[in-house]
Amino acid sequence: MTDTLLWYSTRGAGAVSMILLSAVVVLGVLSTMRVQSAAWPRFLTTGLHRNLALLTLVFLALHIVTAVVDPFTHLGWLAAVVPFSSYYRTFWLGLGTIAFELLAAIVVTSLLRGVIGQAAWRIVHWLAYASWPVAVIHGFGTGTDVLSAWFMVLAIVCVFAVALAIIIRLMQPPADPLASARNEFRVGVSRKSNP
C-alpha cells in the first residue's frame, strides 16, 4: 500500500467512523425511548443499532490499522492501546485511544451480557455517551481536514443529530412498560361493571 493510499484510508475511515458512531448513538437513544410505529417496529431500531455498531467497529479498525502502519506518523501499536503514549499529536491521539477503549469495553460487555447481567451491561453501555464526544474531539484535534467545508458540515450534522436525540430523550417522560397492560385491565373491568 502506498503512503498516500494509507493516508486517505485513515482519513476516510475516520470520517466514516464518526458518521456511523453518531448514527449508533442516535439509534441507541431512540431504542431507549422504545420508538416504534406500524411502519417501523421497535426490533428494527434495535437491530439497526446493533448492525451499525458492528460496521462502526470495522471502519474503526480500518482507521486504526491504517494509521498505525502509515510510515508518515510512525505511531506503532503501543499508541493504539496506551493513551497519550504517542509522540505524534500526543493529546489528540490519546483521546482517540480512550474513545476506542471505551467502545471496546462496550463490545466486550455486550458479548458477555448473559454472564455479567443486564444491570452491569447497562452501566458499561453508558460509556457510549462518553466515547462519542471524545471520538469527535479526537477528530477535530488530529484530523487534517478539520477546516475543510465537507468535514465541518459532516461534523455539524453529526453533533446536531446526537444533540437532538439526547434533548428529545431528556424531554420524554420515562416509559411505562405496564401502560398497555394496565389499559387493557381497565377496559376489561369497565366492561364487567357495565353489562
Beta strands, then each sheet from edge to edge (+ up, - down):
end
